[in-house]
Amino acid sequence: MRESKPILPPGTLERSFKKKGPKQYTIWVDLEYCIGCHACTMACKAENNTPVGLDFNRVIEVEEGEFTNPKKKPNLGTYFVAMPCMH
């Protein structure tokens, strides 16, 4: 697995913590490594105390390809897309 590096200019995070008032946080999801575990959905749900049935962050499963001939190997694939609310 590759090592992640900060994408913020030096000192940005330190200045942000020194600001007064409420803090806003985000969830960073690298779609290259998404396995569809819904951990980001559960973290968002726990942090925002949303009721059952309301999810600000969703993960959808996308299936692509086709299976037309049962005698041949199917050409199918699945990937996951995290869909945060962006607010």
KEFI-540129 format. One record per residue: residue number from 0; x, y, z of N, C-alpha, C, O in turn. Coordinates in Angstrom, 2 decimals, always signed. Example, Ala and Ser with C-alpha at 12.3 -4.5 7.8 and 13.67 -1.06 7.14 Angstrom:
2
@seq:0 | npx:+13.19 | npy:-5.69 | npz:+7.80 | capx:+12.30 | capy:-4.50 | capz:+7.80 | cpx:+13.20 | cpy:-3.30 | cpz:+7.80 | opx:+14.24 | opy:-3.32 | opz:+8.46
@seq:1 | npx:+12.85 | npy:-2.25 | npz:+7.08 | capx:+13.67 | capy:-1.06 | capz:+7.14 | cpx:+12.90 | cpy:+0.03 | cpz:+7.87 | opx:+13.41 | opy:+1.14 | opz:+8.04
This chain:
87
@seq:0 | npx:+0.85 | npy:-1.17 | npz:+0.00 | capx:+0.00 | capy:+0.00 | capz:+0.00 | cpx:+0.90 | cpy:+1.23 | cpz:+0.00 | opx:+1.93 | opy:+1.26 | opz:+0.68
@seq:1 | npx:+0.52 | npy:+2.23 | npz:-0.74 | capx:+1.35 | capy:+3.42 | capz:-0.83 | cpx:+1.21 | cpy:+4.29 | cpz:+0.41 | opx:+0.20 | opy:+4.24 | opz:+1.11
@seq:2 | npx:+2.23 | npy:+5.07 | npz:+0.68 | capx:+2.23 | capy:+5.97 | capz:+1.83 | cpx:+1.52 | cpy:+7.26 | cpz:+1.45 | opx:+1.80 | opy:+7.85 | opz:+0.41
@seq:3 | npx:+0.59 | npy:+7.68 | npz:+2.28 | capx:-0.13 | capy:+8.92 | capz:+1.98 | cpx:+0.65 | cpy:+10.11 | cpz:+2.50 | opx:+1.29 | opy:+10.04 | opz:+3.56
@seq:4 | npx:+0.60 | npy:+11.19 | npz:+1.76 | capx:+1.28 | capy:+12.42 | capz:+2.13 | cpx:+0.25 | cpy:+13.52 | cpz:+2.25 | opx:-0.75 | opy:+13.51 | opz:+1.53
@seq:5 | npx:+0.45 | npy:+14.48 | npz:+3.14 | capx:-0.51 | capy:+15.57 | capz:+3.27 | cpx:-0.56 | cpy:+16.41 | cpz:+2.00 | opx:+0.46 | opy:+16.63 | opz:+1.36
@seq:6 | npx:-1.75 | npy:+16.86 | npz:+1.65 | capx:-1.90 | capy:+17.69 | capz:+0.46 | cpx:-2.07 | cpy:+19.16 | cpz:+0.82 | opx:-2.23 | opy:+20.00 | opz:-0.07
@seq:7 | npx:-2.04 | npy:+19.48 | npz:+2.10 | capx:-2.18 | capy:+20.86 | capz:+2.54 | cpx:-0.82 | cpy:+21.55 | cpz:+2.58 | opx:+0.20 | opy:+20.91 | opz:+2.85
@seq:8 | npx:-0.81 | npy:+22.84 | npz:+2.30 | capx:+0.45 | capy:+23.58 | capz:+2.44 | cpx:+0.93 | cpy:+23.54 | cpz:+3.90 | opx:+0.11 | opy:+23.43 | opz:+4.81
@seq:9 | npx:+2.23 | npy:+23.62 | npz:+4.13 | capx:+2.76 | capy:+23.58 | capz:+5.50 | cpx:+2.14 | cpy:+24.65 | cpz:+6.39 | opx:+2.01 | opy:+25.80 | opz:+5.98
@seq:10 | npx:+1.76 | npy:+24.27 | npz:+7.59 | capx:+1.21 | capy:+25.21 | capz:+8.56 | cpx:-0.30 | cpy:+25.40 | cpz:+8.49 | opx:-0.87 | opy:+26.01 | opz:+9.39
@seq:11 | npx:-0.95 | npy:+24.90 | npz:+7.46 | capx:-2.39 | capy:+25.10 | capz:+7.30 | cpx:-3.18 | cpy:+24.43 | cpz:+8.43 | opx:-4.08 | opy:+25.03 | opz:+9.00
@seq:12 | npx:-2.83 | npy:+23.20 | npz:+8.74 | capx:-3.54 | capy:+22.46 | capz:+9.77 | cpx:-3.35 | cpy:+23.10 | cpz:+11.14 | opx:-4.30 | opy:+23.20 | opz:+11.92
@seq:13 | npx:-2.14 | npy:+23.53 | npz:+11.45 | capx:-1.87 | capy:+24.17 | capz:+12.74 | cpx:-2.67 | cpy:+25.46 | cpz:+12.88 | opx:-3.21 | opy:+25.74 | opz:+13.95
@seq:14 | npx:-2.74 | npy:+26.26 | npz:+11.81 | capx:-3.54 | capy:+27.51 | capz:+11.85 | cpx:-5.02 | cpy:+27.21 | cpz:+12.03 | opx:-5.73 | opy:+27.95 | opz:+12.71
@seq:15 | npx:-5.48 | npy:+26.14 | npz:+11.43 | capx:-6.89 | capy:+25.77 | capz:+11.55 | cpx:-7.26 | cpy:+25.42 | cpz:+12.99 | opx:-8.34 | opy:+25.79 | opz:+13.45
@seq:16 | npx:-6.38 | npy:+24.71 | npz:+13.69 | capx:-6.66 | capy:+24.34 | capz:+15.08 | cpx:-6.63 | cpy:+25.54 | cpz:+16.02 | opx:-7.25 | opy:+25.50 | opz:+17.08
@seq:17 | npx:-5.93 | npy:+26.61 | npz:+15.65 | capx:-5.85 | capy:+27.79 | capz:+16.49 | cpx:-7.06 | cpy:+28.71 | cpz:+16.33 | opx:-7.28 | opy:+29.58 | opz:+17.17
@seq:18 | npx:-7.86 | npy:+28.52 | npz:+15.27 | capx:-9.04 | capy:+29.36 | capz:+15.05 | cpx:-10.10 | cpy:+29.09 | cpz:+16.11 | opx:-10.25 | opy:+27.96 | opz:+16.58
@seq:19 | npx:-10.82 | npy:+30.14 | npz:+16.47 | capx:-11.91 | capy:+30.00 | capz:+17.43 | cpx:-13.18 | cpy:+29.58 | cpz:+16.71 | opx:-13.32 | opy:+29.78 | opz:+15.50
@seq:20 | npx:-14.10 | npy:+29.02 | npz:+17.47 | capx:-15.38 | capy:+28.61 | capz:+16.90 | cpx:-15.43 | cpy:+27.13 | cpz:+16.61 | opx:-14.47 | opy:+26.40 | opz:+16.85
@seq:21 | npx:-16.57 | npy:+26.67 | npz:+16.09 | capx:-16.74 | capy:+25.24 | capz:+15.83 | cpx:-15.83 | cpy:+24.76 | cpz:+14.70 | opx:-15.54 | opy:+25.51 | opz:+13.77
@seq:22 | npx:-15.41 | npy:+23.54 | npz:+14.80 | capx:-14.54 | capy:+22.93 | capz:+13.80 | cpx:-15.39 | cpy:+22.11 | cpz:+12.82 | opx:-16.41 | opy:+21.55 | opz:+13.20
@seq:23 | npx:-14.95 | npy:+22.04 | npz:+11.58 | capx:-15.60 | capy:+21.20 | capz:+10.58 | cpx:-14.60 | cpy:+20.17 | cpz:+10.12 | opx:-13.47 | opy:+20.50 | opz:+9.77
@seq:24 | npx:-15.02 | npy:+18.93 | npz:+10.12 | capx:-14.15 | capy:+17.83 | capz:+9.72 | cpx:-14.72 | cpy:+17.17 | cpz:+8.48 | opx:-15.89 | opy:+17.37 | opz:+8.13
@seq:25 | npx:-13.91 | npy:+16.40 | npz:+7.81 | capx:-14.35 | capy:+15.71 | capz:+6.61 | cpx:-13.87 | cpy:+14.26 | cpz:+6.65 | opx:-13.00 | opy:+13.90 | opz:+7.44
@seq:26 | npx:-14.45 | npy:+13.45 | npz:+5.81 | capx:-14.01 | capy:+12.07 | capz:+5.65 | cpx:-13.33 | cpy:+11.97 | cpz:+4.30 | opx:-13.92 | opy:+12.32 | opz:+3.27
@seq:27 | npx:-12.11 | npy:+11.49 | npz:+4.29 | capx:-11.35 | capy:+11.33 | capz:+3.06 | cpx:-11.48 | cpy:+9.88 | cpz:+2.63 | opx:-11.11 | opy:+8.98 | opz:+3.39
@seq:28 | npx:-11.99 | npy:+9.62 | npz:+1.43 | capx:-12.18 | capy:+8.27 | capz:+0.94 | cpx:-11.37 | cpy:+8.11 | cpz:-0.34 | opx:-11.62 | opy:+8.81 | opz:-1.33
@seq:29 | npx:-10.42 | npy:+7.20 | npz:-0.34 | capx:-9.65 | capy:+6.89 | capz:-1.54 | cpx:-10.38 | cpy:+5.76 | cpz:-2.26 | opx:-10.33 | opy:+4.61 | opz:-1.83
@seq:30 | npx:-11.04 | npy:+6.09 | npz:-3.36 | capx:-11.87 | capy:+5.11 | capz:-4.07 | cpx:-11.06 | cpy:+3.97 | cpz:-4.66 | opx:-11.61 | opy:+2.91 | opz:-4.99
@seq:31 | npx:-9.76 | npy:+4.17 | npz:-4.81 | capx:-8.91 | capy:+3.09 | capz:-5.33 | cpx:-8.90 | cpy:+1.91 | cpz:-4.37 | opx:-8.73 | opy:+0.76 | opz:-4.80
@seq:32 | npx:-9.07 | npy:+2.17 | npz:-3.08 | capx:-9.02 | capy:+1.12 | capz:-2.07 | cpx:-10.39 | cpy:+0.77 | cpz:-1.48 | opx:-10.47 | opy:-0.03 | opz:-0.55
@seq:33 | npx:-11.44 | npy:+1.36 | npz:-1.99 | capx:-12.78 | capy:+1.10 | capz:-1.45 | cpx:-13.20 | cpy:-0.35 | cpz:-1.73 | opx:-13.18 | opy:-0.80 | opz:-2.87
@seq:34 | npx:-13.58 | npy:-1.06 | npz:-0.66 | capx:-14.01 | capy:-2.45 | capz:-0.81 | cpx:-15.49 | cpy:-2.62 | cpz:-0.48 | opx:-15.99 | opy:-3.74 | opz:-0.40
@seq:35 | npx:-16.18 | npy:-1.49 | npz:-0.28 | capx:-17.61 | capy:-1.55 | capz:-0.02 | cpx:-17.98 | cpy:-1.95 | cpz:+1.39 | opx:-19.03 | opy:-2.56 | opz:+1.60
@seq:36 | npx:-17.13 | npy:-1.64 | npz:+2.37 | capx:-17.37 | capy:-2.07 | capz:+3.75 | cpx:-18.35 | cpy:-1.15 | cpz:+4.50 | opx:-18.83 | opy:-1.52 | opz:+5.58
@seq:37 | npx:-18.65 | npy:+0.01 | npz:+3.97 | capx:-19.57 | capy:+0.98 | capz:+4.56 | cpx:-19.07 | cpy:+1.58 | cpz:+5.87 | opx:-19.86 | opy:+2.13 | opz:+6.64
@seq:38 | npx:-17.76 | npy:+1.49 | npz:+6.15 | capx:-17.22 | capy:+2.10 | capz:+7.37 | cpx:-17.38 | cpy:+3.62 | cpz:+7.33 | opx:-17.63 | opy:+4.23 | opz:+8.37
@seq:39 | npx:-17.24 | npy:+4.23 | npz:+6.16 | capx:-17.41 | capy:+5.68 | capz:+6.05 | cpx:-18.86 | cpy:+6.08 | cpz:+6.34 | opx:-19.11 | opy:+7.13 | opz:+6.93
@seq:40 | npx:-19.81 | npy:+5.25 | npz:+5.92 | capx:-21.22 | capy:+5.51 | capz:+6.20 | cpx:-21.50 | cpy:+5.44 | cpz:+7.69 | opx:-22.20 | opy:+6.29 | opz:+8.24
@seq:41 | npx:-20.94 | npy:+4.42 | npz:+8.35 | capx:-21.16 | capy:+4.26 | capz:+9.79 | cpx:-20.47 | cpy:+5.37 | cpz:+10.59 | opx:-21.02 | opy:+5.84 | opz:+11.58
@seq:42 | npx:-19.28 | npy:+5.80 | npz:+10.16 | capx:-18.59 | capy:+6.90 | capz:+10.84 | cpx:-19.38 | cpy:+8.19 | cpz:+10.72 | opx:-19.51 | opy:+8.93 | opz:+11.70
@seq:43 | npx:-19.91 | npy:+8.47 | npz:+9.55 | capx:-20.72 | capy:+9.67 | capz:+9.33 | cpx:-22.01 | cpy:+9.59 | cpz:+10.16 | opx:-22.42 | opy:+10.59 | opz:+10.76
@seq:44 | npx:-22.63 | npy:+8.43 | npz:+10.19 | capx:-23.86 | capy:+8.24 | capz:+10.94 | cpx:-23.63 | cpy:+8.44 | cpz:+12.43 | opx:-24.45 | opy:+9.06 | opz:+13.11
@seq:45 | npx:-22.52 | npy:+7.93 | npz:+12.95 | capx:-22.20 | capy:+8.06 | capz:+14.37 | cpx:-21.88 | cpy:+9.52 | cpz:+14.72 | opx:-22.29 | opy:+10.00 | opz:+15.77
@seq:46 | npx:-21.16 | npy:+10.21 | npz:+13.85 | capx:-20.75 | capy:+11.58 | capz:+14.14 | cpx:-21.93 | cpy:+12.55 | cpz:+14.07 | opx:-22.00 | opy:+13.50 | opz:+14.84
@seq:47 | npx:-22.85 | npy:+12.32 | npz:+13.14 | capx:-23.97 | capy:+13.24 | capz:+12.93 | cpx:-25.26 | cpy:+12.82 | cpz:+13.63 | opx:-26.26 | opy:+13.54 | opz:+13.56
@seq:48 | npx:-25.24 | npy:+11.67 | npz:+14.31 | capx:-26.42 | capy:+11.18 | capz:+15.05 | cpx:-27.68 | cpy:+11.17 | cpz:+14.19 | opx:-28.74 | opy:+11.64 | opz:+14.62
@seq:49 | npx:-27.57 | npy:+10.62 | npz:+13.00 | capx:-28.73 | capy:+10.58 | capz:+12.11 | cpx:-29.63 | cpy:+9.41 | cpz:+12.50 | opx:-29.15 | opy:+8.39 | opz:+12.98
@seq:50 | npx:-30.94 | npy:+9.56 | npz:+12.30 | capx:-31.87 | capy:+8.48 | capz:+12.65 | cpx:-31.76 | cpy:+7.30 | cpz:+11.67 | opx:-31.15 | opy:+7.40 | opz:+10.61
@seq:51 | npx:-32.38 | npy:+6.21 | npz:+12.06 | capx:-32.40 | capy:+5.01 | capz:+11.22 | cpx:-33.08 | cpy:+5.37 | cpz:+9.90 | opx:-34.13 | opy:+6.01 | opz:+9.89
@seq:52 | npx:-32.48 | npy:+4.96 | npz:+8.80 | capx:-33.06 | capy:+5.21 | capz:+7.48 | cpx:-32.54 | cpy:+6.46 | cpz:+6.81 | opx:-32.81 | opy:+6.67 | opz:+5.63
@seq:53 | npx:-31.81 | npy:+7.31 | npz:+7.53 | capx:-31.26 | capy:+8.53 | capz:+6.94 | cpx:-29.73 | cpy:+8.43 | cpz:+6.94 | opx:-29.11 | opy:+8.38 | opz:+7.99
@seq:54 | npx:-29.15 | npy:+8.40 | npz:+5.75 | capx:-27.70 | capy:+8.31 | capz:+5.61 | cpx:-27.21 | cpy:+9.49 | cpz:+4.79 | opx:-27.64 | opy:+9.69 | opz:+3.65
@seq:55 | npx:-26.32 | npy:+10.29 | npz:+5.37 | capx:-25.71 | capy:+11.40 | capz:+4.63 | cpx:-24.66 | cpy:+10.87 | cpz:+3.67 | opx:-24.42 | opy:+11.46 | opz:+2.62
@seq:56 | npx:-24.03 | npy:+9.79 | npz:+4.03 | capx:-22.95 | capy:+9.20 | capz:+3.23 | cpx:-23.40 | cpy:+7.81 | cpz:+2.79 | opx:-23.78 | opy:+6.99 | opz:+3.62
@seq:57 | npx:-23.36 | npy:+7.56 | npz:+1.49 | capx:-23.79 | capy:+6.25 | capz:+0.98 | cpx:-22.65 | cpy:+5.62 | cpz:+0.17 | opx:-21.76 | opy:+6.31 | opz:-0.31
@seq:58 | npx:-22.71 | npy:+4.32 | npz:+0.04 | capx:-21.79 | capy:+3.59 | capz:-0.83 | cpx:-22.65 | cpy:+2.77 | cpz:-1.77 | opx:-23.47 | opy:+1.97 | opz:-1.34
@seq:59 | npx:-22.45 | npy:+2.99 | npz:-3.06 | capx:-23.23 | capy:+2.22 | capz:-4.03 | cpx:-22.32 | cpy:+1.21 | cpz:-4.72 | opx:-21.13 | opy:+1.43 | opz:-4.89
@seq:60 | npx:-22.91 | npy:+0.11 | npz:-5.10 | capx:-22.20 | capy:-0.95 | capz:-5.81 | cpx:-22.58 | cpy:-0.88 | cpz:-7.28 | opx:-23.76 | opy:-0.89 | opz:-7.62
@seq:61 | npx:-21.59 | npy:-0.82 | npz:-8.15 | capx:-21.83 | capy:-0.73 | capz:-9.58 | cpx:-21.31 | cpy:-2.00 | cpz:-10.23 | opx:-20.14 | opy:-2.35 | opz:-10.08
@seq:62 | npx:-22.18 | npy:-2.67 | npz:-10.96 | capx:-21.79 | capy:-3.87 | capz:-11.69 | cpx:-21.75 | cpy:-3.54 | cpz:-13.17 | opx:-22.65 | opy:-2.88 | opz:-13.69
@seq:63 | npx:-20.70 | npy:-4.00 | npz:-13.83 | capx:-20.59 | capy:-3.73 | capz:-15.26 | cpx:-20.20 | cpy:-5.00 | cpz:-15.99 | opx:-19.66 | opy:-5.93 | opz:-15.39
@seq:64 | npx:-20.47 | npy:-5.01 | npz:-17.27 | capx:-20.15 | capy:-6.17 | capz:-18.09 | cpx:-21.42 | cpy:-6.91 | cpz:-18.48 | opx:-22.53 | opy:-6.44 | opz:-18.23
@seq:65 | npx:-21.23 | npy:-8.05 | npz:-19.08 | capx:-22.40 | capy:-8.83 | capz:-19.50 | cpx:-22.10 | cpy:-10.33 | cpz:-19.40 | opx:-20.95 | opy:-10.77 | opz:-19.45
@seq:66 | npx:-23.16 | npy:-11.05 | npz:-19.25 | capx:-23.09 | capy:-12.51 | capz:-19.18 | cpx:-24.12 | cpy:-13.03 | cpz:-20.16 | opx:-25.29 | opy:-13.22 | opz:-19.81
@seq:67 | npx:-23.68 | npy:-13.27 | npz:-21.38 | capx:-24.62 | capy:-13.64 | capz:-22.43 | cpx:-24.58 | cpy:-15.12 | cpz:-22.79 | opx:-25.61 | opy:-15.71 | opz:-23.13
@seq:68 | npx:-23.41 | npy:-15.72 | npz:-22.72 | capx:-23.27 | capy:-17.12 | capz:-23.12 | cpx:-22.78 | cpy:-17.94 | cpz:-21.93 | opx:-21.66 | opy:-17.73 | opz:-21.46
@seq:69 | npx:-23.60 | npy:-18.86 | npz:-21.41 | capx:-23.19 | capy:-19.64 | capz:-20.25 | cpx:-22.01 | cpy:-20.58 | cpz:-20.51 | opx:-21.42 | opy:-21.09 | opz:-19.56
@seq:70 | npx:-21.65 | npy:-20.81 | npz:-21.77 | capx:-20.53 | capy:-21.68 | capz:-22.08 | cpx:-19.19 | cpy:-20.94 | cpz:-22.08 | opx:-18.13 | opy:-21.56 | opz:-22.10
@seq:71 | npx:-19.24 | npy:-19.60 | npz:-22.04 | capx:-18.03 | capy:-18.79 | capz:-22.03 | cpx:-17.86 | cpy:-18.12 | cpz:-20.67 | opx:-18.82 | opy:-17.96 | opz:-19.91
@seq:72 | npx:-16.64 | npy:-17.75 | npz:-20.39 | capx:-16.34 | capy:-17.05 | capz:-19.14 | cpx:-17.02 | cpy:-15.67 | cpz:-19.16 | opx:-16.88 | opy:-14.93 | opz:-20.13
@seq:73 | npx:-17.74 | npy:-15.32 | npz:-18.10 | capx:-18.43 | capy:-14.02 | capz:-18.10 | cpx:-17.44 | cpy:-12.86 | cpz:-18.00 | opx:-16.38 | opy:-12.98 | opz:-17.37
@seq:74 | npx:-17.79 | npy:-11.77 | npz:-18.61 | capx:-16.99 | capy:-10.55 | capz:-18.58 | cpx:-17.67 | cpy:-9.57 | cpz:-17.64 | opx:-18.34 | opy:-8.63 | opz:-18.08
@seq:75 | npx:-17.51 | npy:-9.78 | npz:-16.34 | capx:-18.20 | capy:-8.98 | capz:-15.33 | cpx:-17.20 | cpy:-8.30 | cpz:-14.40 | opx:-16.08 | opy:-8.77 | opz:-14.23
@seq:76 | npx:-17.63 | npy:-7.21 | npz:-13.82 | capx:-16.81 | capy:-6.50 | capz:-12.84 | cpx:-17.68 | cpy:-5.73 | cpz:-11.88 | opx:-18.80 | opy:-5.33 | opz:-12.23
@seq:77 | npx:-17.18 | npy:-5.51 | npz:-10.70 | capx:-17.90 | capy:-4.76 | capz:-9.68 | cpx:-16.96 | cpy:-3.74 | cpz:-9.06 | opx:-15.79 | opy:-4.05 | opz:-8.79
@seq:78 | npx:-17.46 | npy:-2.54 | npz:-8.83 | capx:-16.70 | capy:-1.55 | capz:-8.07 | cpx:-17.65 | cpy:-0.76 | cpz:-7.20 | opx:-18.87 | opy:-0.77 | opz:-7.42
@seq:79 | npx:-17.10 | npy:-0.07 | npz:-6.23 | capx:-17.90 | capy:+0.67 | capz:-5.26 | cpx:-17.61 | cpy:+2.16 | cpz:-5.38 | opx:-16.49 | opy:+2.57 | opz:-5.67
@seq:80 | npx:-18.64 | npy:+2.96 | npz:-5.16 | capx:-18.50 | capy:+4.41 | capz:-5.22 | cpx:-19.07 | cpy:+5.00 | cpz:-3.94 | opx:-20.26 | opy:+4.85 | opz:-3.64
@seq:81 | npx:-18.20 | npy:+5.68 | npz:-3.18 | capx:-18.67 | capy:+6.38 | capz:-1.98 | cpx:-19.30 | cpy:+7.69 | cpz:-2.42 | opx:-18.73 | opy:+8.42 | opz:-3.24
@seq:82 | npx:-20.48 | npy:+7.99 | npz:-1.88 | capx:-21.21 | capy:+9.21 | capz:-2.25 | cpx:-21.48 | cpy:+10.04 | cpz:-1.00 | opx:-22.56 | opy:+9.95 | opz:-0.42
@seq:83 | npx:-20.50 | npy:+10.85 | npz:-0.59 | capx:-20.73 | capy:+11.70 | capz:+0.58 | cpx:-21.66 | cpy:+12.85 | cpz:+0.25 | opx:-21.87 | opy:+13.19 | opz:-0.91
@seq:84 | npx:-22.22 | npy:+13.44 | npz:+1.31 | capx:-23.21 | capy:+14.50 | capz:+1.12 | cpx:-22.59 | cpy:+15.83 | cpz:+0.71 | opx:-23.28 | opy:+16.67 | opz:+0.14
@seq:85 | npx:-21.31 | npy:+16.03 | npz:+0.97 | capx:-20.58 | capy:+17.24 | capz:+0.59 | cpx:-21.07 | cpy:+18.51 | cpz:+1.30 | opx:-21.01 | opy:+19.59 | opz:+0.72
@seq:86 | npx:-21.56 | npy:+18.38 | npz:+2.50 | capx:-21.92 | capy:+19.61 | capz:+3.23 | cpx:-21.06 | cpy:+19.80 | cpz:+4.42 | opx:-21.22 | opy:+20.78 | opz:+5.15
